[in-house]
Amino acid sequence: MREYDVAAYVWPAYTGDESRTRMFWPEGMGEWQSVKNSVRKYDGHNWPRKPLWGYVNEADPYVMEMEINAAVRHGVNVFIYDWYWYDGRPFLENCLNDGFLKAPNCRDMQFYLMWANHDVNHTWDIRLSYDQNDVIWKGAVDREEFEKICHRVIVRYFSQPNYYRINGEPVFMIYDLPNLMSGLGGPEKTRDALSWFREEVKKAGHPGLHLQIVLYGNPFNLSGVDGKAGETSGWDYQKLGFSSATHYQFVHFTEVTKRKYPDILCDVAKEWKKLESGCGLPYFPHISVGWDNNPRFREIRPEVVLENTPEEVEKGLRMARAYADAHPEQPPLITINSWNEWTETSYLEPDDLYGYGYLEAVKRVFLEEEG
């Protein structure tokens, strides 16, 4: 059976080890606070949900040892860590630096970074999430700050032996292209900055840099979605210096409000078909487990995916595997949202509703022969 690189995004907020998290989650357990305190909003609402592993500190290497074992046994062999830089310094690095990289079995799986360079508003703080107009931290950076960021990731992360590479080149994903260009001063200056980044990576002894872009389609500007990246289609990604593309969440390109998961998958298939001819870059298929960010709000949020059972998500995973098989010229990379986006209800970690159902679905698709 063909081997696949099944990469799940990791939201590194399930720790209270960094002091700046207390401004959003004062109980000192990171965003587990919002999960723990979540309530059912309406009849038929599948919340609250509880993690079978408990409200663990994912910056603890022994917790991550357990999670790595579970991931690999079920076919998830790459973690994509959401990585942040705000106010002149990194944010939420603890889960990666102190948890994953210090786990005794760290090298059993690979990882890479997605620079989540969106602005931060009150979405993470349930006390204030009704007001999303105030920006707490800006994600855009100028060239000087950009170079600091690049040097940090080259030295600290690209040097790791289990950093994920394509054709020997470390992969680095960027979440918010408009924000990137805004900070750097437009398309041409962005192109120059990314070219400089690539040369710095080569100077560090790597054959090159594989830059990956997160795509947005025609977003519905839903409140509570990280950042306001807007439409990203129409850019000449190759000219800017990108090597490949994927998605981060279904909500970024299709309507999800009270829609059934099988209907959403129809939109996904159409999107992939469109990208084959119109993206200009190799596209790696993406599957989201679901969407419901009611745990982050006191009021009812209507944007909820319905019927995203493990059985239905498995159908999406089989679509992604078929896409990878139909593009043998590309590495067999599939991205999944996510390992642990509990407050967006899009996670593979086991819960009290489906148990290990989502992980077992991944295992059936990517580790077991079809019957």
C-alpha positions as CSV (number, residue, x, y, z in Angstrom):
1,M,0.0,0.0,0.0
2,R,1.3,3.5,-0.9
3,E,2.6,5.6,2.0
4,Y,1.1,9.0,2.6
5,D,2.2,12.1,4.5
6,V,-0.9,12.8,6.6
7,A,-0.4,16.2,8.2
8,A,-2.7,17.5,10.9
9,Y,-2.6,21.2,12.0
10,V,-1.8,21.8,15.7
11,W,-3.3,24.7,17.6
12,P,-0.7,25.2,20.3
13,A,-3.0,26.9,22.9
14,Y,-3.7,24.0,25.2
15,T,-1.1,25.1,27.8
16,G,-0.9,27.9,30.4
17,D,2.9,27.8,30.4
18,E,3.2,31.1,28.5
19,S,2.2,34.2,30.6
20,R,0.6,36.1,27.7
21,T,-2.1,33.4,27.4
22,R,-3.6,34.5,30.7
23,M,-5.0,37.7,29.1
24,F,-7.4,35.4,27.1
25,W,-7.7,32.4,29.4
26,P,-7.1,33.5,33.0
27,E,-7.7,30.1,34.6
28,G,-4.1,29.2,33.4
29,M,-4.9,26.2,31.3
30,G,-4.9,27.8,27.9
31,E,-8.0,27.4,25.7
32,W,-9.0,24.3,27.5
33,Q,-10.8,26.9,29.6
34,S,-13.2,27.5,26.8
35,V,-13.7,23.8,26.2
36,K,-14.2,23.0,29.8
37,N,-16.8,25.8,30.3
38,S,-18.7,25.3,27.1
39,V,-22.4,24.8,27.1
40,R,-25.1,23.5,24.8
41,K,-26.6,26.4,22.9
42,Y,-29.8,24.9,21.3
43,D,-31.7,21.6,20.9
44,G,-29.6,19.2,18.9
45,H,-26.3,21.0,19.6
46,N,-23.5,18.5,20.0
47,W,-21.8,20.5,22.8
48,P,-20.4,20.3,25.4
49,R,-17.7,17.8,24.4
50,K,-15.0,16.5,26.7
51,P,-11.5,15.2,25.7
52,L,-10.9,11.6,26.6
53,W,-7.3,12.4,27.4
54,G,-8.4,15.1,29.8
55,Y,-7.3,18.8,29.8
56,V,-3.7,17.9,29.3
57,N,-0.8,20.3,29.1
58,E,0.4,19.9,25.5
59,A,3.6,21.7,26.4
60,D,4.5,18.6,28.6
61,P,6.9,16.3,26.7
62,Y,5.3,13.2,28.3
63,V,1.8,14.3,27.2
64,M,3.2,14.7,23.7
65,E,4.9,11.3,23.8
66,M,1.4,9.8,24.3
67,E,-0.1,12.0,21.6
68,I,2.7,11.2,19.1
69,N,2.2,7.5,19.7
70,A,-1.6,7.8,19.1
71,A,-1.1,9.9,16.0
72,V,1.4,7.6,14.4
73,R,-0.5,4.4,15.2
74,H,-3.5,5.9,13.4
75,G,-1.7,7.2,10.3
76,V,-1.0,10.8,11.2
77,N,2.7,11.2,10.6
78,V,3.2,14.9,10.3
79,F,2.1,17.8,12.6
80,I,1.8,21.3,11.1
81,Y,2.3,23.7,14.1
82,D,0.5,27.0,13.9
83,W,3.3,29.4,14.6
84,Y,2.9,33.0,15.8
85,W,4.9,36.2,16.1
86,Y,3.4,39.2,17.8
87,D,4.7,42.4,19.4
88,G,8.2,41.6,18.3
89,R,8.5,38.1,19.7
90,P,7.1,34.6,19.2
91,F,3.8,33.5,20.8
92,L,2.6,30.1,21.8
93,E,5.9,28.3,21.0
94,N,5.8,26.3,24.2
95,C,3.8,23.4,22.9
96,L,6.3,22.9,20.1
97,N,9.6,23.7,21.9
98,D,8.8,22.1,25.3
99,G,6.2,19.5,24.4
100,F,6.8,18.1,20.9
101,L,10.5,18.6,20.4
102,K,11.4,17.3,23.9
103,A,9.1,14.2,23.7
104,P,11.2,11.0,23.9
105,N,9.6,9.8,20.6
106,C,9.7,13.1,18.8
107,R,11.5,11.7,15.8
108,D,8.8,9.1,15.2
109,M,7.0,11.8,13.2
110,Q,7.8,14.9,11.2
111,F,6.6,18.5,11.7
112,Y,6.6,21.8,9.9
113,L,5.4,25.4,10.5
114,M,2.5,27.4,9.4
115,W,3.1,31.0,10.1
116,A,-0.3,32.2,11.3
117,N,0.3,35.8,10.5
118,H,-3.2,37.1,11.0
119,D,-4.3,39.9,13.3
120,V,-5.5,39.0,16.8
121,N,-8.8,40.4,18.1
122,H,-11.0,39.3,21.0
123,T,-12.0,35.9,19.4
124,W,-10.0,33.9,21.9
125,D,-11.6,35.7,25.0
126,I,-15.2,34.6,25.5
127,R,-15.7,37.6,27.8
128,L,-15.1,40.0,24.9
129,S,-15.5,37.9,21.8
130,Y,-18.7,39.7,20.9
131,D,-16.4,42.7,19.9
132,Q,-14.1,41.7,17.1
133,N,-13.3,45.2,15.8
134,D,-10.4,46.0,18.1
135,V,-7.0,44.6,17.1
136,I,-4.9,43.5,20.0
137,W,-1.8,42.5,17.9
138,K,-1.2,43.0,14.2
139,G,0.1,40.1,12.2
140,A,1.7,42.2,9.4
141,V,5.5,42.8,9.8
142,D,8.0,45.0,8.0
143,R,11.1,43.8,6.3
144,E,13.3,44.1,9.4
145,E,10.9,42.1,11.5
146,F,10.5,39.6,8.7
147,E,14.2,38.9,8.6
148,K,14.2,38.3,12.4
149,I,11.4,35.8,11.9
150,C,13.2,34.0,9.1
151,H,16.4,33.7,10.9
152,R,14.6,32.2,13.9
153,V,12.8,29.5,12.0
154,I,15.9,28.6,10.0
155,V,18.1,28.2,13.1
156,R,15.7,26.8,15.5
157,Y,13.4,24.6,13.4
158,F,14.8,23.9,9.9
159,S,17.8,22.4,11.5
160,Q,15.7,19.7,13.3
161,P,16.3,16.3,11.7
162,N,12.5,15.6,11.6
163,Y,11.5,18.9,10.0
164,Y,9.3,18.0,7.0
165,R,10.9,18.5,3.6
166,I,9.9,18.2,0.0
167,N,12.8,17.3,-2.3
168,G,15.1,18.1,0.6
169,E,13.7,21.6,1.0
170,P,12.2,22.6,4.4
171,V,8.5,23.4,4.0
172,F,7.2,26.7,5.4
173,M,3.6,27.7,5.1
174,I,2.1,31.2,5.2
175,Y,-1.4,31.7,6.3
176,D,-2.3,35.3,5.4
177,L,-0.9,36.5,2.1
178,P,-2.6,39.9,2.0
179,N,-1.3,40.6,5.5
180,L,2.2,39.5,4.5
181,M,2.2,41.9,1.5
182,S,0.7,44.7,3.5
183,G,3.5,44.6,6.0
184,L,6.3,44.2,3.4
185,G,5.0,46.9,1.1
186,G,3.3,45.2,-1.8
187,P,3.8,42.3,-4.3
188,E,7.2,43.3,-5.6
189,K,8.7,43.8,-2.1
190,T,7.1,40.6,-0.9
191,R,8.7,38.8,-3.8
192,D,12.1,40.3,-3.0
193,A,11.7,39.3,0.7
194,L,10.7,35.7,-0.1
195,S,13.7,35.5,-2.5
196,W,16.0,36.7,0.3
197,F,14.4,34.1,2.6
198,R,15.2,31.4,0.1
199,E,18.8,32.4,-0.2
200,E,19.2,32.5,3.6
201,V,17.9,29.0,3.8
202,K,20.5,27.9,1.2
203,K,23.3,29.6,3.1
204,A,22.3,27.5,6.1
205,G,23.0,24.4,4.1
206,H,19.6,23.4,2.7
207,P,19.1,22.9,-1.1
208,G,16.3,25.5,-1.1
209,L,13.0,26.5,0.5
210,H,9.5,25.1,-0.2
211,L,7.1,27.9,0.4
212,Q,3.5,26.9,0.8
213,I,0.5,29.2,0.7
214,V,-2.9,28.8,2.4
215,L,-5.6,29.4,-0.1
216,Y,-8.9,31.3,0.4
217,G,-11.7,31.1,-2.1
218,N,-14.7,33.4,-1.8
219,P,-14.9,33.7,2.0
220,F,-18.1,34.8,3.7
221,N,-16.2,37.0,6.2
222,L,-17.7,35.0,9.1
223,S,-17.0,36.7,12.4
224,G,-14.9,34.5,14.6
225,V,-12.6,33.2,11.8
226,D,-9.0,34.0,12.4
227,G,-8.0,37.1,10.5
228,K,-9.6,38.7,7.5
229,A,-7.4,37.4,4.8
230,G,-10.0,37.7,2.1
231,E,-9.8,36.5,-1.4
232,T,-6.4,35.1,-2.4
233,S,-7.2,33.8,-5.8
234,G,-5.8,35.8,-8.7
235,W,-2.3,36.3,-7.3
236,D,0.6,35.0,-9.4
237,Y,1.9,32.6,-6.7
238,Q,4.8,31.4,-8.7
239,K,6.0,34.9,-9.4
240,L,5.8,35.7,-5.6
241,G,8.0,32.7,-5.0
242,F,5.5,30.0,-3.6
243,S,6.0,26.3,-4.4
244,S,2.7,24.8,-3.5
245,A,-0.7,25.4,-2.0
246,T,-3.3,23.9,0.4
247,H,-6.2,25.0,2.5
248,Y,-6.5,25.5,6.2
249,Q,-10.3,25.2,6.7
250,F,-13.4,24.5,4.6
251,V,-15.0,27.6,6.1
252,H,-12.4,29.7,4.1
253,F,-14.0,28.8,0.7
254,T,-17.5,27.5,1.2
255,E,-20.6,28.2,3.2
256,V,-21.0,25.9,6.3
257,T,-24.0,27.4,8.1
258,K,-26.2,24.4,9.1
259,R,-25.0,22.5,6.1
260,K,-24.5,18.7,6.0
261,Y,-21.0,17.4,5.7
262,P,-21.7,15.4,2.5
263,D,-23.0,18.5,0.8
264,I,-19.9,20.4,1.8
265,L,-17.7,17.7,0.3
266,C,-19.4,18.3,-3.1
267,D,-18.2,21.9,-2.9
268,V,-14.8,20.6,-1.9
269,A,-14.6,18.4,-5.0
270,K,-15.5,21.3,-7.2
271,E,-12.9,23.5,-5.5
272,W,-10.1,20.9,-6.1
273,K,-11.2,20.6,-9.7
274,K,-10.9,24.4,-10.2
275,L,-7.5,24.5,-8.5
276,E,-6.1,21.9,-10.8
277,S,-6.3,24.3,-13.7
278,G,-6.4,27.7,-12.1
279,C,-4.0,27.7,-9.1
280,G,-0.7,27.8,-10.9
281,L,0.9,25.7,-8.2
282,P,0.8,22.0,-7.1
283,Y,-2.2,21.7,-4.7
284,F,-2.2,19.3,-1.8
285,P,-5.7,18.2,-0.9
286,H,-7.2,19.3,2.4
287,I,-9.9,17.9,4.6
288,S,-11.5,19.7,7.6
289,V,-13.2,17.6,10.3
290,G,-15.9,20.2,10.9
291,W,-16.7,23.7,12.1
292,D,-18.6,25.1,15.1
293,N,-16.9,27.8,17.2
294,N,-19.7,28.2,19.7
295,P,-17.3,27.4,22.6
296,R,-15.7,30.8,21.9
297,F,-18.9,32.8,22.2
298,R,-21.6,33.4,24.7
299,E,-24.2,34.0,22.0
300,I,-25.3,31.4,19.5
301,R,-23.1,31.1,16.4
302,P,-25.1,29.8,13.5
303,E,-22.1,28.7,11.4
304,V,-22.2,25.0,12.2
305,V,-21.4,21.9,10.1
306,L,-23.9,19.1,10.5
307,E,-23.5,15.3,10.3
308,N,-19.7,15.4,10.3
309,T,-19.5,11.9,11.8
310,P,-16.4,9.8,11.6
311,E,-18.0,7.9,8.8
312,E,-18.7,11.0,6.7
313,V,-15.3,12.4,7.4
314,E,-13.8,9.1,6.2
315,K,-15.4,9.7,2.8
316,G,-13.6,13.1,2.6
317,L,-10.3,11.4,3.5
318,R,-10.8,8.9,0.8
319,M,-11.4,11.8,-1.6
320,A,-8.1,13.2,-0.6
321,R,-6.3,9.9,-1.0
322,A,-7.8,9.5,-4.5
323,Y,-6.6,13.1,-5.4
324,A,-3.1,12.3,-4.2
325,D,-3.1,9.0,-6.1
326,A,-4.2,10.9,-9.3
327,H,-1.2,13.2,-9.0
328,P,1.8,10.8,-8.6
329,E,4.1,13.6,-9.7
330,Q,3.5,15.3,-6.3
331,P,4.5,14.1,-2.8
332,P,1.5,12.3,-1.3
333,L,0.7,15.0,1.2
334,I,-2.7,15.5,2.7
335,T,-3.5,18.3,5.2
336,I,-6.2,17.9,7.9
337,N,-7.8,20.5,10.1
338,S,-7.0,19.5,12.7
339,W,-5.3,17.6,15.5
340,N,-6.8,19.7,18.2
341,E,-9.0,22.7,17.2
342,W,-11.5,21.9,19.9
343,T,-13.1,25.4,20.1
344,E,-13.7,25.2,16.3
345,T,-15.0,21.6,16.6
346,S,-12.6,20.4,14.0
347,Y,-10.2,17.9,15.7
348,L,-9.0,14.3,15.5
349,E,-8.3,13.9,19.2
350,P,-10.7,11.5,20.9
351,D,-13.7,12.8,22.7
352,D,-16.7,11.6,24.7
353,L,-19.0,11.7,21.6
354,Y,-17.1,9.6,19.0
355,G,-14.3,8.2,21.1
356,Y,-11.4,7.5,18.7
357,G,-13.7,7.5,15.7
358,Y,-12.0,10.2,13.7
359,L,-8.5,8.7,14.3
360,E,-9.8,5.2,13.4
361,A,-11.2,6.7,10.1
362,V,-7.7,8.1,9.3
363,K,-6.2,4.7,10.1
364,R,-8.7,2.8,7.8
365,V,-8.0,5.2,4.9
366,F,-4.2,5.5,5.1
367,L,-2.9,2.4,6.9
368,E,-5.3,-0.4,6.0
369,E,-6.1,-1.9,2.7
370,E,-9.6,-1.3,1.5
371,G,-11.9,-4.3,1.8
